[in-house]
Amino acid sequence: MGGRPEAYCHRAALDAIRYLVDNGIKWRAMPADFPPWDRVYAFFRRWRDHGLVKEFQDRLRAQVREKAGRDAEPTAAVVDSQSVKADAVVGSDSRGFDGGKLINGRKRHVVVDALGLLLAVMVTAADVGDRAAAQVLLHQVADAPHRLALVWADGGYTGSLIEHCLATLALVLTIVKRSDDMRGFVVLPKRWIVERLFAHLMRTRRLVRDFELRTTSAESMVYWSMTLLMTRSLARSHSARA
């Protein structure tokens, strides 16, 4: 209650953030058509700190699922990670070296539904193990109002994580492994779903590298990228019916 009213509408600030994520510009390079960059950043920071961007993304995901004839909340998901190079602004306390991918930067750990829509993301240093991060991330997903019962993963998530998910989270973690006789690129069941998500993230230029000082900002950028994907999908379905 009280206080000075906001000078710019939320729609203008929202469009400005989506423009920044899609085109990979700096905050101070915000076009004059949008509100001043510091006002847009204040809007971004408020939505980040109060979890509003995740709530926005979750509502859009429910709408996309219902348009596809699915229940609003999924029962199956896929977990995976993506290592990306970090910009110079990323400090040594939140960056690391992924020896498998030979990348110095950060790692995006994600859980997606069967349509490839994001359920949760956690950004860590690139040297954090997939199983350790997945244990924390799956706890977050299990505590959310989803109806998850089954999660698919690759061979990097084997070991005690399988028993932990079943005993603690009531989740069945199924490992989709690559056969020893496979050569070259092969599309693996279920795992291609999350790879498609990573391909979308890399098409939004702000996410080609990790340019964020804080990991929470990096996670918010992933959620904003997903709002681009889902609003476009909903707009296409609406225009097709018109």
Summary of the structure (lengths in Angstrom):
residues: 242
radius of gyration: 18.8
end to end distance: 41.1
largest distance: 68.0
contacts: 709
relative contact order: 0.16
helix: 49%
strand: 17%
